[in-house]
Amino acid sequence: MTPRQYASLSSGYDGLMWDGDYRERAAFLETLLRESAIPVRTVLDLGCGTGTIAWLLFQRGFRVVAADGSEEMLTTAQWKANHMLMLEEPREDDVPPPLFICQSMPRLKLAAPVDGVVSTLDSINYLTRERDLRETFRRVYRYLNPGGRFLFDLNTPRHFRAMNRQTYLDETDNHFCAWRTFFSEKKQVCVWQVDLFRLRDDGAWERSYEEHRERAWSTEQITGFLRDAGFTNVRITGDLSRKPPKEDETRWNVLAEKENQ
């Protein structure tokens, strides 16, 4: 995700994404991480956005490094984490709060390897070029400890096709958002044109515009790129499910493992 894409949307993202199923998604991720071939203590949240999943994984006892390419989203994430820390009861363990770092996915560089990597809510779809997706998979593999798991989700091609030439409206008390979507079958890219209206303190509404692009990847491409990067035991399932995807699935969950050497 680039700063340009979330420069304005970051301020209202959490309210507009009320249907993100964060707690259910974090519980699902925890279950799969706990089943890794190695004990999972440190987790990277790749494309962490405003840090909700990172915080929920921290609450579940993981040491979390959370990376995103948007400074604005990370500012919101850090503010939210600081606020939650003030409300939390003192913890008995020595797990520090999430560490937020500003890095794009294809340029990921960690100071130390991690035991697991997660990426949620179609962050991977934002990689619209094959070389960027392949490089992201290679870097995740490099910084993942042997025996660790890489867990992420994707919007499906069927989902993007259904969104072509649609208009969606979202609103909160302080934000109103209009999304217009266009899907190119040739490029397999979905473009969101986003008009965001934010209520200012003086009662006036401030308008901003952003354009988002997501790429539809096939199961064959995802599986092939992961294996080329070195991953094994690649599995694609339905959303928040261990079962094979249904024909009308709008989101896939992907699990890949680094061989325990």
C-alpha positions in Angstrom: 0.0 0.0 0.0 1.4 3.4 -0.9 1.1 6.6 1.2 -0.8 8.2 -1.7 -3.5 5.6 -1.5 -4.2 6.0 2.2 -3.2 9.6 2.8 -6.8 10.6 3.5 -8.6 7.3 4.0 -6.5 6.4 7.0 -8.4 8.7 9.3 -11.7 7.0 8.7 -10.5 3.5 7.8 -11.5 1.7 11.0 -15.0 3.1 11.1 -15.6 2.3 7.4 -14.2 -1.2 7.8 -16.6 -2.2 10.6 -17.3 -5.5 8.7 -13.7 -6.7 8.7 -14.4 -9.6 11.1 -11.1 -8.8 12.9 -11.6 -10.9 16.0 -12.7 -14.0 14.1 -9.8 -13.5 11.7 -7.3 -13.1 14.4 -8.6 -16.2 16.2 -8.3 -18.2 12.9 -4.8 -17.0 12.4 -3.8 -17.9 15.9 -5.1 -21.4 15.5 -3.0 -22.0 12.3 0.1 -20.4 13.8 -0.1 -22.6 16.9 -0.1 -25.6 14.6 3.2 -24.7 13.1 6.1 -27.1 13.2 7.9 -24.7 15.5 6.8 -22.7 18.6 5.6 -19.3 17.3 6.7 -16.4 19.4 7.3 -13.6 16.9 4.9 -12.7 14.1 5.2 -10.3 11.2 1.9 -8.5 10.2 2.6 -7.6 6.5 0.5 -4.7 5.2 -0.8 -4.1 8.7 -2.9 -1.0 7.9 -4.2 0.6 11.1 -2.8 -2.3 13.2 -6.0 -4.0 14.4 -4.8 -7.5 13.6 -1.4 -6.7 15.0 -3.0 -5.6 18.3 -5.2 -8.7 18.5 -2.3 -11.0 17.9 -0.3 -9.1 20.6 -3.2 -9.7 23.0 -2.9 -13.4 22.2 0.7 -13.4 23.4 2.7 -13.0 20.2 5.6 -10.5 19.7 4.4 -8.6 16.7 6.3 -6.6 14.1 3.8 -4.7 11.9 4.9 -3.3 8.5 3.0 -1.1 6.1 4.0 1.3 3.3 1.6 4.1 4.4 2.9 6.5 7.0 -0.6 7.8 7.6 -2.0 4.3 8.3 1.0 3.6 10.6 0.4 6.9 12.5 -3.2 5.7 13.1 -2.0 2.3 14.2 0.5 3.7 16.6 -2.0 6.1 18.1 -4.5 3.3 18.5 -1.9 1.0 20.2 -0.9 3.7 22.6 -4.6 4.3 23.5 -5.3 0.6 24.0 -2.2 0.3 26.2 -3.6 2.9 28.5 -6.9 0.9 28.8 -5.2 -2.5 29.2 -4.6 -4.2 32.5 -0.9 -4.7 33.3 0.3 -7.9 31.7 2.2 -10.6 33.5 4.3 -11.6 30.5 7.2 -9.6 29.0 5.7 -9.3 25.5 6.2 -5.8 24.2 3.5 -4.0 22.2 3.6 -4.2 18.4 6.5 -2.5 16.7 5.4 -0.6 13.7 7.7 -0.1 10.7 7.2 1.8 7.5 8.2 -0.6 4.6 6.6 -1.7 1.4 6.1 -5.4 0.9 8.6 -5.9 -2.0 11.3 -4.1 0.0 10.8 -5.8 3.3 13.9 -5.9 5.5 13.8 -7.1 9.1 16.5 -7.0 11.8 15.7 -10.6 12.8 13.7 -13.5 11.4 10.2 -14.3 12.7 8.3 -17.5 13.4 5.2 -16.6 11.4 4.0 -14.1 8.8 0.4 -13.0 8.3 -1.2 -10.6 5.8 -4.9 -9.9 5.9 -7.8 -8.2 4.2 -6.4 -8.5 0.6 -3.2 -6.5 1.2 -1.4 -9.0 -1.2 -3.9 -8.0 -3.9 -2.3 -4.5 -3.8 0.8 -6.0 -5.5 -0.3 -5.6 -9.1 3.0 -6.5 -10.8 4.2 -10.1 -10.9 7.8 -9.1 -10.1 6.6 -7.3 -6.9 4.6 -10.3 -5.8 7.4 -12.7 -6.5 9.9 -10.5 -4.6 7.5 -10.2 -1.6 7.2 -14.0 -1.4 11.0 -14.3 -1.6 11.6 -11.8 1.2 8.9 -13.4 3.4 10.7 -16.7 2.9 14.0 -15.1 3.7 12.9 -13.7 7.0 10.7 -16.6 8.1 12.3 -19.2 10.4 12.5 -22.8 9.2 9.2 -24.5 10.1 7.3 -21.2 10.1 4.1 -20.5 8.3 3.0 -17.7 5.9 -0.7 -17.0 6.1 -2.6 -14.5 4.0 -5.9 -13.9 2.2 -6.8 -12.7 -1.3 -9.8 -11.3 -3.0 -10.8 -13.7 -5.8 -11.1 -13.0 -9.5 -14.8 -13.7 -9.2 -15.1 -11.1 -6.5 -13.5 -8.4 -8.7 -15.6 -9.3 -11.7 -18.8 -8.9 -9.6 -17.6 -5.5 -8.5 -17.1 -4.1 -12.1 -18.9 -0.8 -12.6 -20.5 -0.9 -9.1 -20.9 2.0 -6.7 -20.7 1.5 -2.9 -21.4 4.0 -0.1 -20.1 3.9 3.5 -20.6 6.3 6.2 -19.9 7.1 9.9 -20.7 10.1 12.0 -17.7 11.9 10.7 -17.0 10.3 7.3 -18.9 9.6 4.1 -17.2 7.5 1.4 -18.2 6.7 -2.2 -16.4 3.9 -4.0 -16.7 3.4 -7.7 -15.1 0.2 -9.1 -13.9 -0.8 -12.5 -12.4 -4.2 -13.4 -10.2 -4.8 -16.4 -10.4 -8.4 -17.6 -7.4 -7.9 -19.8 -5.1 -6.5 -17.0 -6.9 -8.4 -14.2 -6.8 -5.2 -12.2 -9.6 -3.6 -10.3 -9.6 0.1 -9.8 -11.4 1.8 -6.9 -12.1 5.5 -7.3 -12.7 6.8 -3.8 -14.3 10.1 -2.8 -14.0 10.7 0.9 -15.8 13.5 2.8 -14.6 14.2 6.3 -16.5 16.4 8.8 -14.3 19.2 10.1 -14.4 20.7 13.5 -16.0 23.9 12.1 -18.9 21.9 10.7 -17.8 22.0 7.1 -17.2 18.8 5.0 -13.7 18.4 3.5 -13.4 16.3 0.3 -10.5 14.2 -0.8 -9.9 11.7 -3.6 -7.9 8.5 -3.8 -7.4 5.8 -6.4 -6.7 2.2 -5.3 -5.7 -0.7 -7.5 -5.8 -4.5 -6.7 -4.8 -7.4 -8.9 -6.7 -10.6 -9.4 -4.4 -13.6 -9.1 -5.3 -17.1 -9.9 -4.7 -20.1 -7.6 -2.2 -21.5 -10.1 -0.2 -18.2 -10.0 -0.2 -17.9 -6.3 0.8 -21.6 -5.8 3.5 -21.4 -8.4 5.1 -18.2 -7.1 5.1 -19.5 -3.5 6.8 -22.7 -4.6 9.3 -20.8 -6.7 10.2 -18.8 -3.6 10.9 -22.0 -1.7 7.6 -22.6 0.2 6.1 -26.1 0.6 2.7 -27.5 1.6 0.8 -24.6 -0.1 -2.9 -24.8 0.7 -5.7 -22.6 -0.6 -9.0 -22.7 1.3 -12.2 -20.7 1.6 -12.3 -17.6 3.8 -11.8 -18.5 7.4 -12.1 -22.1 6.5 -10.0 -25.3 6.3 -12.1 -26.6 3.4 -11.4 -26.1 -0.3 -12.9 -22.9 -1.8 -16.4 -22.9 -3.1 -17.0 -21.9 -6.7 -18.5 -18.6 -5.6 -15.8 -17.8 -3.0 -15.0 -14.1 -2.8 -11.9 -14.5 -0.6 -9.3 -17.2 -0.4 -7.1 -18.0 2.6 -3.6 -19.2 1.7 -1.2 -21.2 3.9 2.4 -21.9 3.0 5.3 -23.4 5.0 9.0 -23.0 5.1 10.5 -26.5 5.4 11.8 -27.2 8.9 15.4 -27.9 8.2 
